[in-house]
Amino acid sequence: MSEVQEVAQDQLRSYVERVERLEEEKQTIADDIKDVYAEAKGNGFDTKVLRKVISLRKQDANERAEQDAILDLYLEALGMVVDLPKN
């Protein structure tokens, strides 16, 4: 085998091994996140809503406001708007 082929083979092996390590780390992190949600659920929190809160916190404030406005518009068009009593 030529030196060029050996170098390419070593590079390929390096890439594969790095991706494998990262995949293992990703699974560990996913398991940790699952544990946190289980802990939150055990303390009485609604994990579906918690996931939504986390999703909303990732968004830009303007993007979130725009999506909220569109959602309100769609809900109103479908007659699904519930007016909350004002104090």
Contacts in CASP RR format, 6 or more apart in sequence:
PFRMAT RR
TARGET T0000
AUTHOR 0000-0000-0000
METHOD contacts of the structure
MODEL  1
MSEVQEVAQDQLRSYVERVERLEEEKQTIADDIKDVYAEAKGNGFDTKVL
RKVISLRKQDANERAEQDAILDLYLEALGMVVDLPKN
1 9 0 8 1.000
37 47 0 8 1.000
37 50 0 8 1.000
37 51 0 8 1.000
40 47 0 8 1.000
40 50 0 8 1.000
41 47 0 8 1.000
56 64 0 8 1.000
59 67 0 8 1.000
72 81 0 8 1.000
75 81 0 8 1.000
END
